[in-house]
Amino acid sequence: MRGAERLRGAFPEGRTALVPYLTAGYPTLEGAAEVGEAFVAAGADVLEIGVPFSDPLADGPTIQDTTTKAIENGADLRYCFGLASRFADRVPVIFLLYYNNIFARGAGRFLDEAAEAGVSGLVIPDLPVDEAASFVEACAERGVGFCPLVAPTSSEERVGEAAALATGFVYCVSVAGVTGVREGLPPKAAELLRRIRAKTDVPVALGFGIGSPEDAAEAAAEADGVIIGSKLMRLVAEGGAEGAGEWLRGVRRALSGVEKAGDTNQKLA
């Protein structure tokens, strides 16, 4: 099964996919693998691996700090591919990375290596959808899914362009801003999810700011998946992989109790 197809299959109807994030190389090179193992054991449906970059424009302070440490630890692209391959036979793995990493490697070479490592999809915050068509085509040739980001400030035209290009899932950004834990879900998150869903058949996942099992369950009433990053990296910093994994189990339990699409009483207000 090709990576993009496998990725879409991780979002089955009637069940919300759990997509935890880890920074490759944090807290150490081997420690990142331990974090990934804890997340998989906790019930991750998809594993999102952040590829360290020195100027992560979409990331808030928590993930910036982990990225800086990962670079100091020597987490280069070769290491990231190796980390992905460690998990790719168990869950779909996606990379969150900046296009500079791809450009420096050469797009064709990067995609060949990503496919060989078992990477199922790519989230690239600094690749505008109106400049992504040829890259998406190259991804498709190798079976790698493209997962564009859509924000509350995105125009209807932009939402439509992203929906048309998505081959993995659409990454719905809950707020206009950088990553980071917030108090509750923004009121416009549900509206954005519905706008995207009206334009595509691929899964729609919500990220940026989910910081509690309650937030995740609220998002799950509308979203096909929830993506959690900053909260988990903060927990790794405070208590290591084991503590973060235990917290993630609580999120998995919360998601399991959510009634999915079809029950309008369960939808986000």
C-alpha positions as CSV (number, residue, x, y, z in Angstrom):
1,M,0.0,0.0,0.0
2,R,1.4,3.4,-1.0
3,G,2.1,5.9,1.8
4,A,-0.7,8.4,1.0
5,E,-3.3,5.7,0.8
6,R,-2.1,4.2,4.1
7,L,-2.2,7.6,5.7
8,R,-5.8,8.2,4.7
9,G,-6.7,4.8,6.0
10,A,-5.5,5.8,9.5
11,F,-8.6,8.1,9.7
12,P,-11.5,5.5,9.6
13,E,-15.0,6.7,9.6
14,G,-16.5,6.9,13.1
15,R,-13.2,7.1,14.9
16,T,-11.0,10.1,15.5
17,A,-7.3,9.6,14.7
18,L,-4.8,10.5,17.4
19,V,-1.7,12.2,15.8
20,P,1.0,13.0,18.4
21,Y,4.0,15.1,17.5
22,L,7.6,14.7,18.5
23,T,10.7,16.6,17.6
24,A,13.3,14.4,16.0
25,G,16.4,14.3,18.1
26,Y,14.8,15.6,21.3
27,P,15.5,15.2,24.2
28,T,18.4,13.1,22.7
29,L,18.8,11.2,19.6
30,E,17.9,7.9,21.2
31,G,15.4,9.7,23.5
32,A,13.3,10.7,20.6
33,A,12.9,7.1,19.6
34,E,11.8,6.4,23.2
35,V,9.2,9.1,22.9
36,G,7.9,7.6,19.7
37,E,7.7,4.2,21.3
38,A,5.7,5.7,24.2
39,F,3.3,7.4,21.7
40,V,2.7,4.3,19.7
41,A,2.1,2.3,22.9
42,A,-0.4,4.9,24.0
43,G,-2.5,4.4,20.9
44,A,-1.2,6.8,18.2
45,D,-2.8,6.3,14.8
46,V,-0.3,8.5,13.0
47,L,3.1,9.7,14.2
48,E,4.2,13.2,13.3
49,I,7.9,13.8,13.4
50,G,9.2,17.4,13.3
51,V,12.4,17.7,11.3
52,P,14.6,20.3,13.1
53,F,15.2,23.6,11.4
54,S,17.0,26.7,12.6
55,D,14.1,29.1,11.7
56,P,10.8,27.3,12.4
57,L,8.4,30.1,11.5
58,A,5.2,28.2,12.5
59,D,6.5,27.0,15.9
60,G,6.0,28.6,19.3
61,P,8.6,28.7,22.1
62,T,8.1,25.1,23.3
63,I,8.8,23.5,20.0
64,Q,11.5,26.1,19.1
65,D,13.3,25.1,22.2
66,T,13.1,21.4,21.4
67,T,14.3,22.1,17.8
68,T,17.3,24.1,19.0
69,K,18.3,21.2,21.3
70,A,17.8,18.6,18.6
71,I,20.1,20.5,16.2
72,E,22.7,20.6,19.0
73,N,22.3,16.9,19.4
74,G,23.0,16.3,15.7
75,A,19.6,15.5,14.4
76,D,20.2,15.9,10.7
77,L,17.9,14.7,7.8
78,R,19.6,11.3,7.6
79,Y,18.8,10.7,11.3
80,C,15.2,11.8,10.7
81,F,14.8,9.3,7.9
82,G,16.2,6.6,10.2
83,L,13.8,7.6,13.0
84,A,10.9,7.4,10.6
85,S,11.8,3.9,9.4
86,R,11.8,2.7,13.0
87,F,8.0,3.3,13.2
88,A,6.8,3.2,9.7
89,D,5.9,-0.5,9.7
90,R,3.6,0.0,12.7
91,V,1.9,3.4,12.1
92,P,1.9,5.9,9.2
93,V,4.6,8.5,9.8
94,I,4.4,12.1,8.6
95,F,7.1,14.7,8.6
96,L,6.5,18.3,9.6
97,L,9.3,20.2,8.0
98,Y,10.3,23.4,6.2
99,Y,10.9,23.6,2.5
100,N,14.5,24.7,3.0
101,N,15.3,21.2,4.1
102,I,13.8,19.8,0.9
103,F,15.4,22.4,-1.3
104,A,18.8,21.8,0.1
105,R,18.5,18.1,-0.4
106,G,16.9,18.4,-3.8
107,A,13.2,17.7,-4.1
108,G,13.6,14.5,-6.1
109,R,16.3,13.0,-3.9
110,F,14.4,14.0,-0.7
111,L,11.2,12.4,-1.9
112,D,13.0,9.2,-2.9
113,E,14.6,9.0,0.5
114,A,11.3,9.8,2.3
115,A,9.5,7.0,0.4
116,E,12.3,4.6,1.1
117,A,12.1,5.4,4.8
118,G,8.4,4.8,4.8
119,V,7.3,8.4,5.3
120,S,3.6,8.5,4.4
121,G,3.0,12.2,4.2
122,L,4.4,15.7,4.5
123,V,3.3,18.9,6.3
124,I,5.2,21.9,5.0
125,P,4.2,25.2,6.6
126,D,6.2,27.4,4.3
127,L,5.1,25.9,1.0
128,P,2.1,28.0,-0.3
129,V,-0.5,25.9,-2.0
130,D,-0.4,28.1,-5.1
131,E,3.2,27.2,-5.6
132,A,2.9,23.5,-4.6
133,A,1.4,21.8,-7.7
134,S,4.6,20.5,-9.2
135,F,5.9,19.3,-5.8
136,V,2.6,17.6,-5.1
137,E,2.8,15.8,-8.4
138,A,6.3,14.6,-7.5
139,C,5.0,13.4,-4.2
140,A,2.2,11.4,-5.9
141,E,4.7,9.7,-8.2
142,R,6.3,8.2,-5.1
143,G,3.2,7.6,-3.1
144,V,3.9,10.3,-0.5
145,G,0.9,12.2,0.7
146,F,0.7,16.0,0.8
147,C,-1.0,17.6,3.8
148,P,-1.6,21.3,3.3
149,L,-2.3,23.7,6.1
150,V,-5.5,25.9,6.3
151,A,-6.0,28.6,8.9
152,P,-9.0,30.6,10.1
153,T,-7.7,33.5,8.0
154,S,-7.7,31.5,4.8
155,S,-10.0,32.8,2.1
156,E,-12.5,30.5,0.4
157,E,-10.3,30.4,-2.6
158,R,-7.3,29.3,-0.5
159,V,-9.3,26.7,1.3
160,G,-10.5,25.3,-2.1
161,E,-6.9,25.2,-3.5
162,A,-5.6,23.4,-0.4
163,A,-8.5,20.9,-0.5
164,A,-7.9,20.2,-4.1
165,L,-4.2,19.5,-3.6
166,A,-4.5,17.4,-0.4
167,T,-3.7,13.7,-0.9
168,G,-3.0,12.8,2.8
169,F,-5.2,15.0,4.9
170,V,-5.9,18.7,5.4
171,Y,-4.2,20.2,8.4
172,C,-6.6,22.6,10.0
173,V,-4.8,25.2,12.1
174,S,-7.1,26.2,15.0
175,V,-5.7,29.7,15.4
176,A,-3.9,32.4,13.4
177,G,-0.5,32.1,15.0
178,V,2.2,29.7,16.0
179,T,2.0,26.4,17.9
180,G,1.5,26.4,21.6
181,V,-0.9,25.2,24.3
182,R,-4.0,27.4,24.7
183,E,-7.0,27.5,27.1
184,G,-9.8,25.7,25.2
185,L,-10.5,25.6,21.5
186,P,-11.0,28.8,19.6
187,P,-14.7,29.3,18.6
188,K,-13.8,29.5,14.9
189,A,-12.2,26.1,14.8
190,A,-15.5,24.3,14.2
191,E,-16.4,26.7,11.4
192,L,-13.1,26.2,9.7
193,L,-13.4,22.4,9.9
194,R,-16.8,22.6,8.3
195,R,-15.6,24.9,5.5
196,I,-12.8,22.5,4.7
197,R,-15.0,19.4,4.9
198,A,-17.4,20.9,2.4
199,K,-14.7,21.0,-0.2
200,T,-12.8,17.7,0.1
201,D,-13.2,14.0,0.7
202,V,-9.8,13.5,2.4
203,P,-9.6,13.6,6.2
204,V,-9.4,16.9,8.1
205,A,-7.3,17.0,11.2
206,L,-7.2,19.8,13.8
207,G,-3.9,21.0,15.4
208,F,-2.2,24.0,17.1
209,G,-3.2,24.5,20.7
210,I,-4.9,21.3,21.9
211,G,-3.7,20.9,25.5
212,S,-6.1,18.6,27.3
213,P,-8.1,15.5,26.8
214,E,-11.2,17.7,27.0
215,D,-9.9,19.9,24.2
216,A,-9.2,16.8,22.1
217,A,-12.7,15.3,22.7
218,E,-14.3,18.6,21.8
219,A,-12.3,18.8,18.6
220,A,-13.1,15.2,17.8
221,A,-16.8,15.9,17.5
222,E,-16.0,17.6,14.2
223,A,-12.4,16.6,13.2
224,D,-11.3,13.3,11.7
225,G,-8.1,13.6,13.7
226,V,-6.4,15.7,16.4
227,I,-2.8,16.7,16.3
228,I,-1.0,17.4,19.6
229,G,2.5,18.8,19.8
230,S,3.5,21.5,22.2
231,K,1.7,20.0,25.2
232,L,3.5,16.7,24.6
233,M,6.9,18.2,24.1
234,R,6.4,20.1,27.4
235,L,5.5,16.9,29.1
236,V,8.6,15.2,27.7
237,A,10.7,18.1,29.0
238,E,9.2,17.8,32.4
239,G,8.9,14.0,32.9
240,G,10.3,12.2,29.9
241,A,8.7,9.8,27.5
242,E,6.9,7.8,30.1
243,G,5.0,10.8,31.5
244,A,4.1,12.1,28.0
245,G,2.9,8.6,27.0
246,E,0.7,8.2,30.1
247,W,-1.0,11.6,29.4
248,L,-1.5,10.6,25.8
249,R,-3.4,7.5,26.9
250,G,-5.8,9.7,28.7
251,V,-6.4,11.6,25.4
252,R,-7.0,8.2,23.6
253,R,-9.6,7.3,26.2
254,A,-11.3,10.7,25.8
255,L,-11.4,10.3,22.0
256,S,-12.9,6.8,22.3
257,G,-15.9,8.3,24.1
258,V,-16.8,10.8,21.4
259,E,-19.8,10.3,19.2
260,K,-18.9,11.1,15.7
261,A,-20.6,12.7,12.7
262,G,-24.3,12.3,12.3
263,D,-25.2,13.4,15.9
264,T,-25.6,17.1,15.6
265,N,-25.8,17.5,19.3
266,Q,-22.2,16.4,19.6
267,K,-20.9,18.9,17.1
268,L,-18.9,21.9,18.2
269,A,-20.9,25.0,18.8
